[in-house]
Amino acid sequence: MCGISGIWNKKEKLEERHLIRFNDRLEHRGPDGFGTQLFDEHLGLAHRRLSILDVSESGAQPMKDISGRYYITYNGEVFNFLELREELEKKGHRFISESDTEVILSAFVEWGVDAFHRFNGMWALAIWDNISKELILSRDRFGIKPLYYLDTSSLFAFASETNAFTSLHGFERRPHPQRLQICIEDTYALEGRGYTIYDGIYQLLPGHYIRLKEGESPRQKRWYHIENSSSSIPSDYGDQVLKFKDVFLTSCKLRMRSDVPIATALSGGVDSTAVYSMVHHLMKSKDARRVPQDWQRAFVAVFPETSQDETEYAESAVAHTGGKAVYLDPRQGNLVEDLIRTTRHFDGISGTPILALMTVYKGMNENGVKVSLDGHGVDEMLYGYRNMVYAALNHHKWHGSKEDSVSVAAVLSQLYDPDQAESKLIEFTRDIENAFKIRSGFKAKIKKMIRKARPEPIEIKASDFLVSLSDKPYDFSDKNAFDRMVYNEFFLDTLPSLLRNFDKAAMMNGVEIRMPFMDYQLVEYAFGLPFQSKIGNGFTKRILRDAMKDIMPERNRTRKFKVGLAAPTKEWFEGPLKEWLLDTVNSNSFTQPVYWSDDESKAIVERANSDEWTSASASNAWKYINAELILNA
């Protein structure tokens, strides 16, 4: 895990000091070392190193292959590198390090861009061919690792974070007014579509690569196609559960490979508890390769006396596994200073203060941990969000069976506050009865009228304002409205933004995140499962819960109400941030905004002055305050 960057000057000679300055903005991503390599006076690759596999100098980058033709700068981990190395050695390749970087470069030499299909992991990389004078950029299937680029008449540049472009010689970074406004309105709108809030700065899309030669413009080519996956799904649900468990265990086993300490980011929810419990389960068999001795700890963010606190569930997971835990409270430092610093470092718009995420990884860093196992991705695959379950109910009551509709209604009602669950179930049951009366011909005339106005499932807002950057953009038009929403959540909307948030939070503290649920074989298997395997028997994420029976604590496994790791913004606005908040929203820059309307600012000022916050209003206000902080850094 590292930070990578590169510059290709189109007109003038590239000075190494400019490349070093550009790369130094990524020092937090790679505190263990740095390197640069210049080619033909105009192009340079750079690297900031976080040493995880082969911590010796043999793993330093940029790295060249044995022939000296190819050079790589790379961020991420390819977890099946040991198996790939064995395959390449049979083909005559020889290795001088124990790193995965050398294996990746040799795989590219052997198979070209087809090598990407063989990688099981996360990456953003650049490879320079010093003979053909061609630059290749590549990003993993789901965009776990970030890569941003800029193309102007005078230069092409790329980096792991948008912050780096503030130090790029010959370029002045500015916000893109329309995209900034769009992102404040919908924080998920840009990330999965390759755009940023900055003018001229784009992302290499997940599952894409760029092949660039002198005089050419970058064109993104999609190499990964979820549509072409052919994961075998057993017909029997019991067999489906066993296969899910096996694939998940294998994914965890691969992601335990490290030469430095590993820990788990534990909230106490189903997903992180499943990861923590499975790791302890598989390590009992000692059937894993290249695993460090220090892997037993969990790090937990706590929010005492707020609705976000899940300490009791985290304690349940730790007690069940016999592991160890470190509990961390974001308020223990200077909350205002930490909030400002982390928000400005984040360099984007988020629906919750990024400080809540930073706390866990800062604690890991202070305790000598460089690798974190996290539970991201499974909510988007297995209907973990309430809006997804609501859409499922809406779909099934009009297009599915009554049995499925009732099953979904029972699940959905449990995702509300406990004091609302019973009334919600009554409401949903009534809606189902009315829908099926209409479907069965009750009052044919009314049926005909209502069919015309029949609501489709809730869909994520279309982003037609953004021209696709891909040669083959994702097209889910052959899916029904509900299925389109599920694919959008994973590939375009919610998950891409969460991956960005957690990568920045962890890498600010020199910690690599690994996500067992994001193993491409697990993702393809999950997307191929029938609906009833994902929601049923009173639960979301049904197959995960069933696969983890007797492995994770029952209290966590059968937990229904979802909290999620987010800052208690409302409570902070009403308490420890109150004075700072009033100063901020009453400042001239906030009351006289450039990028949003005066009305928006006035509404936030009035609410802050009256100290009347709801969770929704605090979250909405935070997005504008977030923008204020990064625009006036």
C-alpha positions as CSV (number, residue, x, y, z in Angstrom):
1,M,0.0,0.0,0.0
2,C,1.5,3.3,-1.1
3,G,1.1,6.5,-2.9
4,I,1.9,6.8,-6.6
5,S,2.3,9.7,-9.0
6,G,3.7,10.6,-12.4
7,I,4.2,13.5,-14.8
8,W,4.6,13.5,-18.5
9,N,5.5,16.9,-19.8
10,K,4.4,17.4,-23.4
11,K,6.5,20.5,-24.2
12,E,9.3,21.2,-21.7
13,K,11.9,19.1,-19.9
14,L,10.7,17.6,-16.6
15,E,12.7,18.7,-13.6
16,E,13.0,16.0,-10.9
17,R,12.4,18.6,-8.2
18,H,8.9,19.2,-9.6
19,L,8.2,15.4,-9.6
20,I,9.5,15.2,-6.0
21,R,7.3,18.1,-4.9
22,F,4.2,16.5,-6.5
23,N,4.9,13.2,-4.9
24,D,5.7,14.6,-1.5
25,R,2.0,15.6,-1.0
26,L,1.5,11.8,-0.7
27,E,4.0,11.3,2.1
28,H,1.3,10.2,4.6
29,R,0.4,7.3,2.3
30,G,4.0,6.0,2.3
31,P,6.0,7.1,5.3
32,D,8.6,4.3,4.9
33,G,10.4,5.5,1.8
34,F,10.2,7.2,-1.6
35,G,11.6,6.9,-5.1
36,T,11.6,8.6,-8.5
37,Q,12.6,7.5,-12.0
38,L,13.0,9.9,-15.0
39,F,12.7,8.8,-18.7
40,D,13.6,10.7,-21.8
41,E,13.7,14.0,-20.0
42,H,9.9,14.5,-20.2
43,L,8.4,11.6,-18.1
44,G,8.8,10.6,-14.5
45,L,7.3,8.0,-12.2
46,A,7.3,8.4,-8.4
47,H,6.4,6.4,-5.3
48,R,5.8,6.7,-1.6
49,R,6.2,3.4,0.2
50,L,4.3,1.8,3.0
51,S,6.2,-1.5,3.5
52,I,3.9,-4.5,4.1
53,L,5.2,-7.3,1.9
54,D,9.0,-7.6,1.8
55,V,9.9,-4.7,3.9
56,S,13.5,-4.8,2.6
57,E,15.0,-2.5,-0.1
58,S,14.3,-5.2,-2.6
59,G,10.7,-4.1,-2.6
60,A,11.4,-0.4,-3.3
61,Q,9.7,1.4,-6.2
62,P,9.7,2.5,-8.9
63,M,10.8,-1.1,-9.8
64,K,12.1,-2.4,-13.1
65,D,11.9,-5.9,-14.5
66,I,15.0,-8.0,-15.1
67,S,15.3,-6.8,-18.7
68,G,15.2,-3.2,-17.8
69,R,12.4,-2.5,-20.3
70,Y,9.5,-2.2,-18.0
71,Y,9.1,0.0,-14.9
72,I,6.2,0.1,-12.4
73,T,4.9,2.3,-9.6
74,Y,2.1,0.5,-7.8
75,N,-0.3,1.0,-4.9
76,G,-2.2,-1.9,-3.4
77,E,-1.9,-5.6,-2.9
78,V,-2.5,-8.6,-5.2
79,F,-3.2,-11.3,-2.6
80,N,-2.7,-14.3,-4.8
81,F,0.8,-13.2,-5.7
82,L,2.3,-16.4,-4.2
83,E,0.3,-18.6,-6.6
84,L,1.0,-16.3,-9.5
85,R,4.7,-16.4,-8.7
86,E,4.8,-20.2,-8.8
87,E,3.0,-20.1,-12.2
88,L,5.4,-17.6,-13.6
89,E,8.5,-19.5,-12.3
90,K,7.3,-22.5,-14.3
91,K,7.4,-20.2,-17.4
92,G,11.0,-19.2,-16.7
93,H,10.6,-16.0,-14.7
94,R,13.1,-15.4,-11.9
95,F,12.6,-13.1,-8.9
96,I,15.0,-11.3,-6.6
97,S,12.5,-10.0,-4.0
98,E,9.7,-11.4,-1.9
99,S,7.3,-8.6,-2.9
100,D,4.0,-8.8,-4.8
101,T,5.2,-5.8,-6.9
102,E,7.8,-7.9,-8.8
103,V,5.2,-10.6,-9.4
104,I,2.7,-8.1,-10.9
105,L,5.3,-6.6,-13.2
106,S,6.4,-10.1,-14.4
107,A,2.8,-11.0,-15.0
108,F,2.4,-7.9,-17.2
109,V,5.5,-8.8,-19.1
110,E,4.1,-12.4,-19.6
111,W,0.4,-11.6,-20.4
112,G,0.1,-7.8,-21.0
113,V,-3.2,-6.2,-20.0
114,D,-4.7,-9.7,-19.8
115,A,-2.7,-10.1,-16.5
116,F,-5.3,-7.9,-14.8
117,H,-7.9,-10.7,-15.0
118,R,-5.5,-13.0,-13.1
119,F,-5.1,-10.6,-10.1
120,N,-7.1,-11.1,-7.0
121,G,-6.7,-7.9,-5.0
122,M,-6.8,-4.1,-5.1
123,W,-4.5,-1.9,-7.1
124,A,-3.8,1.3,-8.9
125,L,-0.6,1.1,-11.0
126,A,1.4,2.7,-13.8
127,I,3.7,0.7,-16.0
128,W,6.2,2.4,-18.4
129,D,7.4,0.5,-21.5
130,N,10.8,2.1,-22.2
131,I,11.0,0.5,-25.7
132,S,7.5,1.3,-27.1
133,K,7.4,4.5,-25.1
134,E,3.9,3.6,-23.8
135,L,2.4,4.3,-20.4
136,I,-0.2,2.0,-18.9
137,L,-2.5,3.0,-16.0
138,S,-4.7,0.3,-14.4
139,R,-7.2,0.2,-11.6
140,D,-8.8,-2.8,-9.8
141,R,-12.2,-4.2,-10.6
142,F,-14.2,-2.2,-8.0
143,G,-12.0,0.8,-7.4
144,I,-10.8,-0.1,-4.0
145,K,-7.6,1.8,-4.7
146,P,-7.8,5.4,-6.1
147,L,-6.1,6.9,-9.1
148,Y,-6.7,10.5,-10.4
149,Y,-5.3,12.1,-13.5
150,L,-5.1,15.4,-15.3
151,D,-4.6,16.0,-19.1
152,T,-3.8,19.5,-20.4
153,S,-2.1,20.9,-23.5
154,S,1.2,21.0,-21.6
155,L,1.2,17.9,-19.4
156,F,-0.4,14.6,-18.3
157,A,-0.2,13.8,-14.6
158,F,-1.6,11.2,-12.2
159,A,-1.6,10.7,-8.5
160,S,-3.3,8.7,-5.7
161,E,-5.1,11.7,-4.2
162,T,-6.5,15.0,-5.5
163,N,-4.4,16.8,-2.8
164,A,-1.3,16.2,-4.8
165,F,-2.4,18.4,-7.7
166,T,-2.1,21.5,-5.5
167,S,1.7,20.9,-5.7
168,L,1.8,20.2,-9.5
169,H,4.1,22.7,-11.3
170,G,2.4,24.6,-14.0
171,F,-1.2,23.9,-12.8
172,E,-3.5,25.8,-10.5
173,R,-6.2,23.7,-9.1
174,R,-9.8,25.2,-9.0
175,P,-13.2,23.9,-8.0
176,H,-15.6,23.0,-10.8
177,P,-18.7,25.0,-9.8
178,Q,-21.4,22.7,-11.2
179,R,-19.8,19.5,-9.9
180,L,-19.3,21.0,-6.5
181,Q,-22.9,22.0,-6.3
182,I,-24.0,18.5,-7.5
183,C,-21.8,16.8,-4.9
184,I,-23.2,18.9,-2.1
185,E,-26.7,17.9,-3.1
186,D,-25.7,14.3,-3.5
187,T,-22.4,13.2,-2.1
188,Y,-22.6,9.9,-4.1
189,A,-23.1,11.5,-7.5
190,L,-19.5,11.9,-8.8
191,E,-17.3,9.2,-7.4
192,G,-18.5,6.1,-9.3
193,R,-18.6,8.1,-12.6
194,G,-15.0,9.2,-12.6
195,Y,-15.5,12.8,-11.8
196,T,-14.2,15.1,-8.9
197,I,-15.2,18.5,-7.6
198,Y,-12.0,19.9,-9.2
199,D,-11.8,21.3,-12.8
200,G,-9.9,19.0,-15.1
201,I,-9.1,16.3,-12.5
202,Y,-10.7,12.9,-13.2
203,Q,-10.5,9.4,-11.9
204,L,-9.4,6.3,-13.7
205,L,-12.7,4.3,-13.4
206,P,-12.8,0.9,-11.6
207,G,-12.0,-2.0,-13.9
208,H,-10.5,0.3,-16.5
209,Y,-7.0,1.0,-17.9
210,I,-5.4,3.7,-20.0
211,R,-2.8,3.1,-22.7
212,L,-1.1,6.3,-23.5
213,K,1.6,7.3,-26.1
214,E,3.1,10.7,-26.9
215,G,0.7,13.0,-28.6
216,E,-2.4,11.0,-27.6
217,S,-5.3,11.9,-25.3
218,P,-6.1,9.4,-22.5
219,R,-9.0,7.1,-23.3
220,Q,-10.4,4.8,-20.6
221,K,-10.9,1.2,-21.7
222,R,-13.0,-1.2,-19.5
223,W,-11.2,-4.5,-19.0
224,Y,-13.6,-5.9,-16.3
225,H,-17.2,-6.9,-17.1
226,I,-19.4,-8.1,-14.2
227,E,-21.9,-8.9,-17.0
228,N,-19.6,-11.7,-18.2
229,S,-19.0,-13.4,-14.9
230,S,-20.2,-17.0,-14.7
231,S,-20.1,-18.0,-11.1
232,S,-21.8,-21.3,-10.5
233,I,-24.8,-21.1,-8.1
234,P,-26.0,-24.3,-6.4
235,S,-29.8,-24.9,-6.6
236,D,-30.1,-25.9,-3.0
237,Y,-30.0,-23.1,-0.5
238,G,-28.0,-25.2,2.0
239,D,-25.3,-25.7,-0.6
240,Q,-25.4,-22.0,-1.5
241,V,-24.6,-21.2,2.2
242,L,-21.7,-23.7,2.3
243,K,-20.2,-22.3,-0.9
244,F,-20.5,-18.7,0.4
245,K,-18.8,-19.7,3.6
246,D,-15.9,-21.4,1.7
247,V,-15.4,-18.4,-0.6
248,F,-15.5,-16.0,2.3
249,L,-13.0,-18.1,4.3
250,T,-10.6,-18.2,1.3
251,S,-10.9,-14.5,0.8
252,C,-10.0,-13.9,4.5
253,K,-7.1,-16.3,4.3
254,L,-5.6,-14.5,1.3
255,R,-6.0,-11.1,3.0
256,M,-4.1,-12.3,6.0
257,R,-0.8,-12.4,4.0
258,S,1.5,-9.7,5.5
259,D,5.0,-9.2,6.9
260,V,3.7,-6.6,9.4
261,P,1.0,-6.6,12.1
262,I,-2.7,-6.9,11.1
263,A,-5.8,-5.8,13.0
264,T,-9.6,-5.6,12.4
265,A,-11.7,-2.4,12.3
266,L,-14.6,-3.6,14.4
267,S,-17.9,-1.7,14.9
268,G,-20.0,-4.6,16.4
269,G,-22.3,-4.7,13.3
270,V,-22.9,-7.9,11.4
271,D,-20.2,-7.2,8.7
272,S,-17.2,-6.3,10.7
273,T,-18.0,-8.9,13.3
274,A,-18.2,-11.6,10.6
275,V,-14.7,-10.6,9.4
276,Y,-13.3,-10.6,12.9
277,S,-14.9,-13.9,13.8
278,M,-13.9,-15.6,10.5
279,V,-10.3,-14.6,10.9
280,H,-10.1,-16.1,14.4
281,H,-11.9,-19.2,13.1
282,L,-9.5,-19.8,10.2
283,M,-6.4,-19.2,12.3
284,K,-7.4,-22.1,14.5
285,S,-6.6,-24.4,11.6
286,K,-3.2,-22.6,11.0
287,D,-4.0,-23.1,7.3
288,A,-2.7,-19.8,6.0
289,R,0.6,-18.7,4.3
290,R,2.7,-15.6,5.2
291,V,0.7,-14.6,8.2
292,P,2.2,-12.3,10.9
293,Q,2.2,-13.3,14.6
294,D,0.3,-10.1,15.6
295,W,-3.2,-10.3,14.1
296,Q,-5.6,-10.8,17.1
297,R,-6.5,-7.1,17.9
298,A,-9.6,-5.2,17.1
299,F,-9.9,-1.4,17.1
300,V,-13.3,0.1,18.0
301,A,-14.5,3.7,17.7
302,V,-16.8,4.6,20.6
303,F,-19.3,7.4,20.8
304,P,-20.5,7.4,24.5
305,E,-24.0,8.6,25.2
306,T,-25.0,8.9,21.5
307,S,-27.1,6.9,19.2
308,Q,-23.9,5.9,17.2
309,D,-22.3,4.0,20.1
310,E,-22.0,0.2,19.5
311,T,-19.5,-0.6,22.2
312,E,-21.6,-3.4,23.8
313,Y,-21.8,-5.3,20.4
314,A,-18.1,-4.9,19.8
315,E,-17.4,-6.3,23.3
316,S,-19.6,-9.2,22.5
317,A,-17.5,-10.0,19.4
318,V,-14.2,-9.7,21.3
319,A,-15.5,-11.9,24.2
320,H,-16.7,-14.6,21.7
321,T,-13.4,-14.8,19.9
322,G,-11.1,-14.4,22.9
323,G,-9.4,-11.6,21.0
324,K,-8.1,-8.2,22.2
325,A,-9.6,-4.8,21.7
326,V,-8.5,-1.1,21.7
327,Y,-11.4,1.3,22.3
328,L,-11.0,4.8,20.8
329,D,-13.0,8.0,21.5
330,P,-12.7,10.8,18.8
331,R,-13.3,13.4,21.6
332,Q,-10.1,12.5,23.4
333,G,-8.1,15.0,21.3
334,N,-9.0,18.5,20.3
335,L,-12.2,17.9,18.5
336,V,-12.4,21.2,16.6
337,E,-8.7,21.1,15.5
338,D,-9.0,17.4,14.5
339,L,-12.2,18.0,12.6
340,I,-10.8,20.9,10.6
341,R,-7.5,19.1,9.9
342,T,-9.1,15.8,8.8
343,T,-11.8,17.5,6.7
344,R,-9.3,19.5,4.7
345,H,-7.1,16.5,4.2
346,F,-10.1,14.6,2.9
347,D,-10.4,17.1,0.1
348,G,-13.9,16.2,-0.9
349,I,-17.5,16.3,0.3
350,S,-18.9,13.7,2.7
351,G,-22.2,13.2,4.4
352,T,-20.5,12.8,7.7
353,P,-17.4,14.2,9.3
354,I,-14.5,12.0,8.2
355,L,-13.0,12.3,11.7
356,A,-15.2,9.4,12.8
357,L,-13.4,7.2,10.4
358,M,-10.0,8.6,11.0
359,T,-10.1,7.7,14.7
360,V,-9.8,3.9,14.2
361,Y,-6.8,4.1,11.8
362,K,-5.0,6.7,13.9
363,G,-5.3,4.3,16.8
364,M,-3.9,1.5,14.7
365,N,-1.0,3.6,13.6
366,E,-0.1,4.5,17.2
367,N,-0.2,0.9,18.1
368,G,2.1,-0.3,15.3
369,V,-0.5,-1.8,13.0
370,K,-0.2,-1.2,9.3
371,V,-3.0,-3.4,7.9
372,S,-6.7,-3.3,8.8
373,L,-9.3,-5.9,7.8
374,D,-12.7,-4.1,7.2
375,G,-16.2,-5.3,6.4
376,H,-17.1,-3.0,3.5
377,G,-19.1,-4.1,0.4
378,V,-21.5,-6.6,1.7
379,D,-24.4,-4.2,2.4
380,E,-24.5,-3.2,-1.3
381,M,-24.5,-6.8,-2.5
382,L,-26.9,-8.3,0.1
383,Y,-29.5,-5.5,0.6
384,G,-28.1,-4.2,3.9
385,Y,-29.6,-0.7,3.5
386,R,-33.1,0.2,4.4
387,N,-33.8,2.1,1.2
388,M,-32.8,-1.1,-0.8
389,V,-35.2,-3.2,1.3
390,Y,-37.9,-0.7,0.8
391,A,-37.3,-0.8,-3.0
392,A,-37.5,-4.6,-2.8
393,L,-40.9,-4.4,-1.0
394,N,-42.2,-2.0,-3.6
395,H,-41.0,-4.3,-6.4
396,H,-42.4,-7.5,-5.0
397,K,-45.8,-6.3,-4.0
398,W,-46.4,-5.3,-7.7
399,H,-44.3,-7.8,-9.6
400,G,-43.5,-10.7,-7.2
401,S,-45.2,-13.2,-4.9
402,K,-47.2,-12.4,-1.8
403,E,-45.0,-14.7,0.2
404,D,-41.9,-12.7,-0.8
405,S,-43.6,-9.4,-0.2
406,V,-44.6,-10.4,3.3
407,S,-41.1,-11.7,4.0
408,V,-39.5,-8.4,2.9
409,A,-42.1,-6.4,4.9
410,A,-41.1,-8.3,8.1
411,V,-37.4,-7.5,7.4
412,L,-38.0,-3.9,6.6
413,S,-40.0,-3.1,9.7
414,Q,-37.1,-4.2,11.8
415,L,-34.8,-1.7,10.2
416,Y,-36.6,1.2,11.8
417,D,-36.2,2.4,15.4
418,P,-37.6,-0.3,17.7
419,D,-40.5,1.8,18.8
420,Q,-41.6,2.2,15.2
421,A,-41.2,-1.5,14.1
422,E,-44.7,-2.7,14.9
423,S,-46.6,0.3,13.3
424,K,-44.4,0.0,10.2
425,L,-45.2,-3.7,9.9
426,I,-48.9,-2.9,10.0
427,E,-48.5,-0.2,7.4
428,F,-46.5,-2.4,5.0
429,T,-48.9,-5.3,5.4
430,R,-51.8,-3.1,4.6
431,D,-50.0,-1.8,1.5
432,I,-49.3,-5.4,0.4
433,E,-53.0,-6.4,0.8
434,N,-54.1,-3.4,-1.3
435,A,-51.6,-4.1,-4.0
436,F,-52.6,-7.7,-4.4
437,K,-56.3,-6.9,-4.4
438,I,-55.6,-4.6,-7.4
439,R,-53.4,-7.2,-9.0
440,S,-56.1,-9.9,-8.7
441,G,-58.7,-7.9,-10.4
442,F,-60.4,-6.1,-7.5
443,K,-62.5,-3.4,-9.0
444,A,-61.2,-3.8,-12.6
445,K,-61.7,-0.1,-13.5
446,I,-59.6,1.1,-10.5
447,K,-57.0,-1.6,-11.3
448,K,-56.6,-0.2,-14.8
449,M,-56.3,3.4,-13.5
450,I,-53.8,2.5,-10.8
451,R,-51.7,0.3,-13.1
452,K,-51.0,3.4,-15.2
453,A,-49.7,5.2,-12.1
454,R,-48.2,2.2,-10.4
455,P,-44.9,3.3,-8.8
456,E,-41.7,1.7,-9.8
457,P,-39.1,0.9,-7.1
458,I,-37.1,3.8,-5.8
459,E,-34.1,4.4,-8.1
460,I,-30.8,6.2,-7.4
461,K,-30.8,9.6,-9.1
462,A,-29.6,9.4,-12.7
463,S,-26.5,11.4,-13.5
464,D,-27.2,12.1,-17.1
465,F,-25.3,15.4,-16.8
466,L,-22.0,13.5,-16.7
467,V,-20.6,12.3,-20.0
468,S,-19.3,8.8,-19.6
469,L,-15.5,8.5,-19.5
470,S,-15.6,4.8,-20.4
471,D,-15.4,3.2,-23.8
472,K,-18.1,0.8,-22.6
473,P,-20.0,2.4,-19.7
474,Y,-22.0,0.3,-17.4
475,D,-25.5,-0.3,-18.8
476,F,-28.0,-1.9,-16.6
477,S,-31.0,-1.0,-18.8
478,D,-31.8,-4.7,-19.3
479,K,-32.6,-5.0,-15.6
480,N,-35.8,-4.0,-13.9
481,A,-35.9,-0.8,-11.9
482,F,-35.2,-2.6,-8.6
483,D,-32.2,-4.6,-9.9
484,R,-30.8,-1.5,-11.5
485,M,-30.8,0.2,-8.1
486,V,-28.8,-2.7,-6.6
487,Y,-26.2,-2.5,-9.4
488,N,-26.0,1.3,-9.1
489,E,-25.5,1.1,-5.3
490,F,-22.5,-1.2,-5.8
491,F,-20.9,0.2,-9.0
492,L,-21.9,3.8,-9.3
493,D,-23.3,5.4,-6.1
494,T,-22.9,4.4,-2.5
495,L,-20.0,2.0,-2.5
496,P,-17.5,4.0,-4.6
497,S,-17.9,6.9,-2.2
498,L,-17.5,4.7,0.9
499,L,-14.3,3.2,-0.6
500,R,-12.9,6.7,-1.2
501,N,-13.7,7.8,2.3
502,F,-12.2,4.8,4.0
503,D,-9.1,4.8,1.8
504,K,-8.4,8.4,2.7
505,A,-9.1,7.9,6.4
506,A,-6.8,4.9,6.6
507,M,-4.0,6.2,4.4
508,M,-3.8,9.5,6.2
509,N,-2.5,7.4,9.0
510,G,-0.3,5.0,7.0
511,V,-2.7,2.1,7.3
512,E,-3.8,-0.3,4.5
513,I,-7.4,-1.5,4.4
514,R,-8.2,-5.0,3.1
515,M,-11.8,-6.0,2.5
516,P,-12.6,-9.7,2.4
517,F,-16.1,-9.1,1.0
518,M,-14.6,-7.3,-2.0
519,D,-12.9,-10.4,-3.3
520,Y,-14.1,-10.5,-6.9
521,Q,-15.0,-14.2,-6.7
522,L,-17.3,-13.4,-3.7
523,V,-18.8,-10.4,-5.4
524,E,-19.6,-12.4,-8.6
525,Y,-21.1,-15.2,-6.5
526,A,-23.2,-12.8,-4.4
527,F,-24.6,-11.0,-7.5
528,G,-25.6,-14.4,-9.0
529,L,-27.6,-15.5,-6.0
530,P,-31.4,-15.5,-6.1
531,F,-33.2,-12.8,-4.1
532,Q,-34.5,-15.2,-1.5
533,S,-30.9,-16.1,-0.5
534,K,-30.2,-12.4,0.3
535,I,-33.4,-11.4,2.1
536,G,-35.4,-14.0,4.0
537,N,-36.2,-15.7,7.3
538,G,-36.6,-12.2,8.8
539,F,-33.2,-10.9,7.9
540,T,-31.2,-8.9,5.4
541,K,-27.9,-10.4,4.3
542,R,-29.5,-13.8,5.0
543,I,-26.8,-16.0,3.4
544,L,-24.0,-14.3,5.3
545,R,-25.8,-14.7,8.6
546,D,-26.4,-18.4,7.9
547,A,-22.8,-19.0,6.8
548,M,-21.5,-17.5,10.0
549,K,-23.7,-19.6,12.4
550,D,-21.6,-21.1,15.2
551,I,-18.6,-18.9,14.1
552,M,-19.8,-15.4,15.3
553,P,-21.7,-14.5,18.4
554,E,-25.5,-15.0,18.0
555,R,-26.2,-11.6,19.4
556,N,-24.3,-10.0,16.6
557,R,-25.3,-12.5,13.9
558,T,-29.1,-12.0,14.5
559,R,-28.8,-8.2,15.0
560,K,-31.4,-6.4,12.8
561,F,-31.1,-2.7,13.4
562,K,-28.2,-1.1,11.5
563,V,-26.2,1.8,12.9
564,G,-23.1,2.2,10.7
565,L,-19.8,4.0,11.4
566,A,-20.6,7.7,11.2
567,A,-20.1,10.7,13.4
568,P,-22.8,11.8,15.8
569,T,-23.1,15.1,14.0
570,K,-26.3,16.3,15.6
571,E,-24.9,15.6,19.1
572,W,-21.6,17.3,18.3
573,F,-23.4,20.3,16.9
574,E,-25.4,20.6,20.0
575,G,-22.5,20.0,22.3
576,P,-18.7,20.2,21.8
577,L,-18.8,21.8,18.4
578,K,-21.5,24.4,19.2
579,E,-19.3,27.5,19.7
580,W,-17.1,26.7,16.7
581,L,-20.1,26.0,14.5
582,L,-21.6,29.4,15.3
583,D,-18.4,31.2,14.4
584,T,-18.1,29.2,11.2
585,V,-21.6,29.7,9.8
586,N,-21.7,33.4,10.8
587,S,-18.4,34.1,9.0
588,N,-18.4,36.4,5.9
589,S,-17.3,33.6,3.6
590,F,-20.2,31.3,4.7
591,T,-22.9,34.0,4.7
592,Q,-21.7,35.3,1.3
593,P,-21.2,32.0,-0.6
594,V,-19.8,31.8,-4.1
595,Y,-20.8,28.2,-4.9
596,W,-24.3,27.9,-3.5
597,S,-27.3,30.2,-2.8
598,D,-27.6,32.7,0.0
599,D,-30.8,30.9,1.0
600,E,-28.9,27.7,1.8
601,S,-26.5,29.6,4.1
602,K,-29.3,31.6,5.8
603,A,-31.2,28.4,6.6
604,I,-28.1,26.9,8.2
605,V,-27.3,30.1,10.1
606,E,-30.8,30.3,11.5
607,R,-30.8,26.7,12.6
608,A,-27.4,27.0,14.3
609,N,-28.4,30.2,16.1
610,S,-31.6,28.6,17.4
611,D,-29.7,25.3,18.2
612,E,-32.6,23.2,16.8
613,W,-31.1,20.3,15.0
614,T,-32.4,17.0,13.7
615,S,-30.1,14.2,12.5
616,A,-31.2,15.0,8.9
617,S,-30.7,18.8,9.2
618,A,-27.3,18.3,10.8
619,S,-26.1,16.0,8.1
620,N,-27.3,18.4,5.4
621,A,-25.6,21.4,7.1
622,W,-22.4,19.4,7.4
623,K,-22.0,19.1,3.6
624,Y,-22.0,22.9,3.3
625,I,-19.6,23.3,6.2
626,N,-17.4,20.6,4.7
627,A,-17.3,22.6,1.5
628,E,-16.5,25.8,3.4
629,L,-13.6,24.2,5.1
630,I,-11.9,22.9,2.0
631,L,-12.6,25.9,-0.1
632,N,-11.0,28.3,2.4
633,A,-8.1,26.1,3.6
